[in-house]
Amino acid sequence: MDLIQSAWMIRDLGQPVSAINLEEDSIIAGGWDGALKEWNGDGDLLWSVECSDRIESILRVEDFVVVTAGLHISCVKDGEILWSNALEGSADLLAFHNSEIVATSSVYDIEHGDFMESAIWKFTTDGEQTDVSRMDERPWFIHSDEQLLLGLGRPKCGLIIDGAHKNLPVDSPVTCGLAGRKNILFGHANGAITSHVGEEIANEGVAVESLVCVEKGFVAALESGKLVARKPDSTLIWTASGNQITTQVSSFDDMHWSGRANALSGSVEVRDSSGEVVVTAQTSRPRVSDSSQNRISFGFEDGQILVWEKGLFSRRINQEKGEENTRKSALAAKLRSLRN
């Protein structure tokens, strides 16, 4: 099966893709140089706008599209930038909490080789700043439901929950997070995987770069290039090693999709729930990915955006299986005739 040819839609952003937000009826993509575009569910371009710098995060709030772009947070509607506010340092993460837009920023000190100061900003949808709180730690994960939760790097590590600090079971910087169906998980620089209720679920011994939810549990992508799938009780399901993992996502009847990179080239690997490779393709370096109920999208270094649709993908897989069974039957019949 040709994974690229089985894509439902292929579009070109014109620059390396740095952020993707996928829904069933549209996809928004942001680029390394500030391009921001939206296509509808049929693949038609709805609008295009140029932001100030690289798009880091994309957040949909009602009819607005909010992005962190370089040093700024910007709000776009129908291809028009309604407002843009400069933050202190790079603008990073976004969330919508208690009817306010929450953004994080961080200042990187080249001399010390670390982030020296961060801030949490709150804005109305009209762009009015309502609050800012500063701290030494950089947030690496943000999640909003009844509470606003942020996972922190050094020196404090741990969490901030509605403004209050909470320790986690390990004293190691949070590097990523995952809001699952029943739990919120955190990956740490020392390889630990913990939960917001104070459990250490596993320790992989190598820094955890990303976490994604699957039907049976979760998959951790490690700094070493290894994928580790575990059940919620930490029972091992499968592992897979290879080049650096740049992005991962899960959808389509619990299939796991991962992007790997080697220098400027890369690959996309699709695995079933047991970890067996279903199909793989050589690509430009995969940078980001996202999923909705029936679609999966990847953005690449060469500017391409690929979207796969569940129905079409399943038909291609079944067609490939049918052709393989036909080839096996023909080979078996030929062997029988030779024996006779």
C-alpha positions as a Python dict, from the first residue, in 0.01 Angstrom:
ca = {
    (1, 'M'): (0, 0, 0),
    (2, 'D'): (124, 348, -90),
    (3, 'L'): (58, 562, 218),
    (4, 'I'): (106, 893, 36),
    (5, 'Q'): (-127, 794, -251),
    (6, 'S'): (-392, 693, 3),
    (7, 'A'): (-406, 1046, 151),
    (8, 'W'): (-743, 1214, 114),
    (9, 'M'): (-591, 1561, 75),
    (10, 'I'): (-247, 1708, 7),
    (11, 'R'): (-187, 2081, 41),
    (12, 'D'): (122, 2303, 47),
    (13, 'L'): (176, 2577, 305),
    (14, 'G'): (478, 2714, 121),
    (15, 'Q'): (708, 2690, 424),
    (16, 'P'): (791, 2434, 697),
    (17, 'V'): (477, 2345, 892),
    (18, 'S'): (508, 2426, 1263),
    (19, 'A'): (151, 2380, 1392),
    (20, 'I'): (-170, 2203, 1289),
    (21, 'N'): (-525, 2212, 1426),
    (22, 'L'): (-757, 1954, 1269),
    (23, 'E'): (-1133, 1923, 1297),
    (24, 'E'): (-1377, 1716, 1091),
    (25, 'D'): (-1487, 2010, 878),
    (26, 'S'): (-1162, 2210, 850),
    (27, 'I'): (-788, 2221, 904),
    (28, 'I'): (-573, 2516, 1012),
    (29, 'A'): (-199, 2510, 957),
    (30, 'G'): (72, 2751, 1069),
    (31, 'G'): (425, 2783, 934),
    (32, 'W'): (781, 2852, 1041),
    (33, 'D'): (774, 3198, 882),
    (34, 'G'): (428, 3297, 1008),
    (35, 'A'): (193, 3177, 733),
    (36, 'L'): (-151, 3078, 865),
    (37, 'K'): (-414, 2912, 642),
    (38, 'E'): (-748, 2738, 682),
    (39, 'W'): (-905, 2484, 443),
    (40, 'N'): (-1260, 2353, 471),
    (41, 'G'): (-1359, 1987, 491),
    (42, 'D'): (-1353, 1957, 113),
    (43, 'G'): (-999, 2095, 90),
    (44, 'D'): (-1091, 2442, -37),
    (45, 'L'): (-881, 2732, 92),
    (46, 'L'): (-1096, 2956, 313),
    (47, 'W'): (-840, 3222, 405),
    (48, 'S'): (-471, 3298, 440),
    (49, 'V'): (-291, 3549, 660),
    (50, 'E'): (69, 3634, 748),
    (51, 'C'): (154, 3653, 1119),
    (52, 'S'): (467, 3810, 1268),
    (53, 'D'): (674, 3493, 1313),
    (54, 'R'): (671, 3115, 1356),
    (55, 'I'): (334, 2974, 1466),
    (56, 'E'): (383, 2771, 1784),
    (57, 'S'): (26, 2694, 1897),
    (58, 'I'): (-323, 2720, 1746),
    (59, 'L'): (-641, 2756, 1955),
    (60, 'R'): (-999, 2781, 1829),
    (61, 'V'): (-1232, 2994, 2042),
    (62, 'E'): (-1582, 3029, 1896),
    (63, 'D'): (-1531, 3199, 1556),
    (64, 'F'): (-1178, 3313, 1643),
    (65, 'V'): (-843, 3149, 1574),
    (66, 'V'): (-584, 3241, 1837),
    (67, 'V'): (-216, 3170, 1775),
    (68, 'T'): (118, 3223, 1943),
    (69, 'A'): (350, 3364, 1678),
    (70, 'G'): (706, 3451, 1771),
    (71, 'L'): (684, 3706, 2055),
    (72, 'H'): (312, 3770, 2003),
    (73, 'I'): (-30, 3630, 2069),
    (74, 'S'): (-265, 3711, 1780),
    (75, 'C'): (-637, 3666, 1718),
    (76, 'V'): (-763, 3599, 1364),
    (77, 'K'): (-1116, 3588, 1223),
    (78, 'D'): (-1191, 3505, 859),
    (79, 'G'): (-835, 3579, 755),
    (80, 'E'): (-810, 3914, 932),
    (81, 'I'): (-587, 3979, 1233),
    (82, 'L'): (-820, 4144, 1485),
    (83, 'W'): (-558, 4207, 1751),
    (84, 'S'): (-201, 4116, 1842),
    (85, 'N'): (-23, 4162, 2175),
    (86, 'A'): (348, 4127, 2247),
    (87, 'L'): (447, 3902, 2536),
    (88, 'E'): (779, 3884, 2720),
    (89, 'G'): (1001, 3636, 2538),
    (90, 'S'): (867, 3369, 2305),
    (91, 'A'): (492, 3305, 2306),
    (92, 'D'): (437, 2932, 2368),
    (93, 'L'): (121, 2753, 2488),
    (94, 'L'): (-250, 2840, 2468),
    (95, 'A'): (-569, 2742, 2649),
    (96, 'F'): (-922, 2878, 2700),
    (97, 'H'): (-1027, 2886, 3064),
    (98, 'N'): (-1314, 3061, 3243),
    (99, 'S'): (-1399, 3255, 2925),
    (100, 'E'): (-1044, 3390, 2898),
    (101, 'I'): (-753, 3314, 2666),
    (102, 'V'): (-451, 3189, 2858),
    (103, 'A'): (-104, 3210, 2703),
    (104, 'T'): (241, 3125, 2834),
    (105, 'S'): (570, 3291, 2741),
    (106, 'S'): (934, 3215, 2820),
    (107, 'V'): (1269, 3390, 2806),
    (108, 'Y'): (1571, 3183, 2700),
    (109, 'D'): (1916, 3284, 2826),
    (110, 'I'): (2180, 3188, 2569),
    (111, 'E'): (2466, 3235, 2816),
    (112, 'H'): (2316, 2992, 3069),
    (113, 'G'): (2160, 2765, 2806),
    (114, 'D'): (1826, 2752, 2987),
    (115, 'F'): (1493, 2928, 3025),
    (116, 'M'): (1531, 3198, 3290),
    (117, 'E'): (1181, 3344, 3328),
    (118, 'S'): (828, 3262, 3220),
    (119, 'A'): (485, 3419, 3249),
    (120, 'I'): (118, 3322, 3235),
    (121, 'W'): (-99, 3578, 3057),
    (122, 'K'): (-478, 3612, 3045),
    (123, 'F'): (-676, 3802, 2781),
    (124, 'T'): (-1038, 3858, 2689),
    (125, 'T'): (-1147, 3757, 2340),
    (126, 'D'): (-1128, 4130, 2258),
    (127, 'G'): (-754, 4127, 2335),
    (128, 'E'): (-768, 4308, 2669),
    (129, 'Q'): (-503, 4183, 2913),
    (130, 'T'): (-663, 4093, 3245),
    (131, 'D'): (-372, 3935, 3432),
    (132, 'V'): (-7, 3827, 3416),
    (133, 'S'): (191, 3620, 3666),
    (134, 'R'): (566, 3562, 3638),
    (135, 'M'): (779, 3271, 3760),
    (136, 'D'): (1117, 3109, 3710),
    (137, 'E'): (985, 2783, 3562),
    (138, 'R'): (876, 2731, 3202),
    (139, 'P'): (542, 2553, 3151),
    (140, 'W'): (576, 2263, 2907),
    (141, 'F'): (214, 2147, 2918),
    (142, 'I'): (-119, 2322, 2967),
    (143, 'H'): (-468, 2180, 3012),
    (144, 'S'): (-802, 2337, 3096),
    (145, 'D'): (-1126, 2178, 3217),
    (146, 'E'): (-1269, 2263, 3559),
    (147, 'Q'): (-916, 2365, 3659),
    (148, 'L'): (-625, 2527, 3479),
    (149, 'L'): (-322, 2300, 3503),
    (150, 'L'): (38, 2360, 3391),
    (151, 'G'): (334, 2118, 3403),
    (152, 'L'): (660, 2291, 3496),
    (153, 'G'): (1029, 2265, 3422),
    (154, 'R'): (1315, 2343, 3657),
    (155, 'P'): (1382, 2463, 3924),
    (156, 'K'): (1051, 2392, 4104),
    (157, 'C'): (913, 2129, 3864),
    (158, 'G'): (572, 1987, 3957),
    (159, 'L'): (240, 2150, 3864),
    (160, 'I'): (48, 2471, 3896),
    (161, 'I'): (-324, 2403, 3951),
    (162, 'D'): (-541, 2717, 3952),
    (163, 'G'): (-242, 2922, 4064),
    (164, 'A'): (-126, 2688, 4343),
    (165, 'H'): (192, 2480, 4317),
    (166, 'K'): (176, 2103, 4365),
    (167, 'N'): (462, 1852, 4370),
    (168, 'L'): (465, 1538, 4160),
    (169, 'P'): (606, 1199, 4274),
    (170, 'V'): (943, 1270, 4108),
    (171, 'D'): (1158, 1582, 4135),
    (172, 'S'): (1229, 1604, 3763),
    (173, 'P'): (1120, 1863, 3504),
    (174, 'V'): (794, 1799, 3322),
    (175, 'T'): (868, 1769, 2950),
    (176, 'C'): (521, 1687, 2813),
    (177, 'G'): (169, 1591, 2915),
    (178, 'L'): (-144, 1408, 2810),
    (179, 'A'): (-505, 1467, 2912),
    (180, 'G'): (-653, 1119, 2882),
    (181, 'R'): (-1003, 986, 2936),
    (182, 'K'): (-963, 930, 3311),
    (183, 'N'): (-624, 1070, 3403),
    (184, 'I'): (-371, 1339, 3321),
    (185, 'L'): (-20, 1204, 3261),
    (186, 'F'): (317, 1380, 3260),
    (187, 'G'): (644, 1281, 3099),
    (188, 'H'): (964, 1383, 3276),
    (189, 'A'): (1325, 1453, 3183),
    (190, 'N'): (1443, 1152, 3386),
    (191, 'G'): (1210, 911, 3203),
    (192, 'A'): (939, 896, 3466),
    (193, 'I'): (570, 901, 3375),
    (194, 'T'): (345, 1033, 3651),
    (195, 'S'): (-19, 1129, 3699),
    (196, 'H'): (-183, 1440, 3843),
    (197, 'V'): (-317, 1235, 4134),
    (198, 'G'): (36, 1158, 4256),
    (199, 'E'): (124, 820, 4104),
    (200, 'E'): (447, 721, 3931),
    (201, 'I'): (323, 490, 3659),
    (202, 'A'): (653, 398, 3492),
    (203, 'N'): (1012, 506, 3442),
    (204, 'E'): (1160, 450, 3098),
    (205, 'G'): (1510, 569, 3197),
    (206, 'V'): (1525, 816, 2905),
    (207, 'A'): (1358, 1156, 2873),
    (208, 'V'): (996, 1140, 2758),
    (209, 'E'): (933, 1376, 2465),
    (210, 'S'): (561, 1318, 2404),
    (211, 'L'): (264, 1112, 2519),
    (212, 'V'): (-45, 1006, 2325),
    (213, 'C'): (-358, 821, 2431),
    (214, 'V'): (-452, 486, 2269),
    (215, 'E'): (-748, 258, 2334),
    (216, 'K'): (-558, 26, 2570),
    (217, 'G'): (-355, 296, 2746),
    (218, 'F'): (-87, 534, 2622),
    (219, 'V'): (227, 553, 2408),
    (220, 'A'): (540, 737, 2522),
    (221, 'A'): (792, 869, 2270),
    (222, 'L'): (1141, 874, 2420),
    (223, 'E'): (1443, 1090, 2341),
    (224, 'S'): (1625, 776, 2222),
    (225, 'G'): (1374, 720, 1939),
    (226, 'K'): (1193, 439, 2118),
    (227, 'L'): (814, 410, 2138),
    (228, 'V'): (673, 241, 2449),
    (229, 'A'): (304, 145, 2472),
    (230, 'R'): (165, 67, 2818),
    (231, 'K'): (-166, 1, 2985),
    (232, 'P'): (-280, 246, 3256),
    (233, 'D'): (-140, 7, 3522),
    (234, 'S'): (204, 28, 3347),
    (235, 'T'): (182, -321, 3188),
    (236, 'L'): (391, -323, 2871),
    (237, 'I'): (197, -366, 2545),
    (238, 'W'): (465, -313, 2278),
    (239, 'T'): (785, -124, 2197),
    (240, 'A'): (946, -2, 1875),
    (241, 'S'): (1288, 156, 1820),
    (242, 'G'): (1419, 376, 1542),
    (243, 'N'): (1520, 730, 1453),
    (244, 'Q'): (1412, 1037, 1646),
    (245, 'I'): (1036, 1065, 1691),
    (246, 'T'): (919, 1410, 1587),
    (247, 'T'): (543, 1366, 1634),
    (248, 'Q'): (285, 1099, 1717),
    (249, 'V'): (-92, 1068, 1711),
    (250, 'S'): (-357, 794, 1742),
    (251, 'S'): (-687, 740, 1561),
    (252, 'F'): (-860, 510, 1307),
    (253, 'D'): (-962, 215, 1527),
    (254, 'D'): (-667, 256, 1765),
    (255, 'M'): (-395, 280, 1501),
    (256, 'H'): (-81, 460, 1612),
    (257, 'W'): (87, 702, 1369),
    (258, 'S'): (438, 833, 1426),
    (259, 'G'): (678, 1058, 1240),
    (260, 'R'): (1052, 993, 1251),
    (261, 'A'): (1341, 1204, 1127),
    (262, 'N'): (1699, 1152, 1017),
    (263, 'A'): (1868, 1482, 923),
    (264, 'L'): (1629, 1645, 674),
    (265, 'S'): (1448, 1329, 563),
    (266, 'G'): (1191, 1131, 754),
    (267, 'S'): (919, 870, 755),
    (268, 'V'): (565, 806, 874),
    (269, 'E'): (488, 472, 1038),
    (270, 'V'): (139, 333, 1103),
    (271, 'R'): (97, 55, 1361),
    (272, 'D'): (-199, -151, 1477),
    (273, 'S'): (-295, -197, 1842),
    (274, 'S'): (-35, -472, 1886),
    (275, 'G'): (248, -251, 1760),
    (276, 'E'): (286, -427, 1423),
    (277, 'V'): (367, -196, 1131),
    (278, 'V'): (72, -173, 892),
    (279, 'V'): (231, 65, 643),
    (280, 'T'): (521, 309, 627),
    (281, 'A'): (635, 580, 387),
    (282, 'Q'): (951, 781, 327),
    (283, 'T'): (877, 1152, 351),
    (284, 'S'): (1023, 1491, 419),
    (285, 'R'): (1090, 1547, 790),
    (286, 'P'): (753, 1519, 975),
    (287, 'R'): (710, 1808, 1217),
    (288, 'V'): (356, 1807, 1362),
    (289, 'S'): (37, 1600, 1356),
    (290, 'D'): (-321, 1612, 1480),
    (291, 'S'): (-634, 1397, 1465),
    (292, 'S'): (-1012, 1426, 1472),
    (293, 'Q'): (-1267, 1147, 1490),
    (294, 'N'): (-1228, 1039, 1129),
    (295, 'R'): (-916, 1218, 1005),
    (296, 'I'): (-543, 1238, 1069),
    (297, 'S'): (-307, 1508, 945),
    (298, 'F'): (71, 1550, 930),
    (299, 'G'): (271, 1863, 849),
    (300, 'F'): (621, 1836, 702),
    (301, 'E'): (946, 2029, 669),
    (302, 'D'): (890, 2078, 294),
    (303, 'G'): (560, 2257, 360),
    (304, 'Q'): (331, 1972, 263),
    (305, 'I'): (18, 1894, 466),
    (306, 'L'): (-132, 1548, 427),
    (307, 'V'): (-475, 1446, 552),
    (308, 'W'): (-595, 1085, 567),
    (309, 'E'): (-965, 1000, 595),
    (310, 'K'): (-1070, 689, 786),
    (311, 'G'): (-1307, 543, 526),
    (312, 'L'): (-1067, 583, 233),
    (313, 'F'): (-771, 459, 437),
    (314, 'S'): (-962, 150, 553),
    (315, 'R'): (-1068, 67, 197),
    (316, 'R'): (-708, 92, 77),
    (317, 'I'): (-589, -132, 361),
    (318, 'N'): (-860, -392, 290),
    (319, 'Q'): (-784, -376, -83),
    (320, 'E'): (-417, -439, -10),
    (321, 'K'): (-506, -734, 214),
    (322, 'G'): (-731, -875, -57),
    (323, 'E'): (-460, -844, -320),
    (324, 'E'): (-210, -1009, -85),
    (325, 'N'): (-448, -1299, -19),
    (326, 'T'): (-502, -1338, -394),
    (327, 'R'): (-125, -1349, -452),
    (328, 'K'): (-85, -1609, -177),
    (329, 'S'): (-366, -1821, -320),
    (330, 'A'): (-215, -1804, -668),
    (331, 'L'): (127, -1903, -531),
    (332, 'A'): (-25, -2194, -337),
    (333, 'A'): (-206, -2316, -648),
    (334, 'K'): (116, -2296, -850),
    (335, 'L'): (304, -2497, -585),
    (336, 'R'): (32, -2763, -585),
    (337, 'S'): (48, -2793, -964),
    (338, 'L'): (426, -2831, -948),
    (339, 'R'): (397, -3109, -691),
    (340, 'N'): (140, -3289, -905),
}
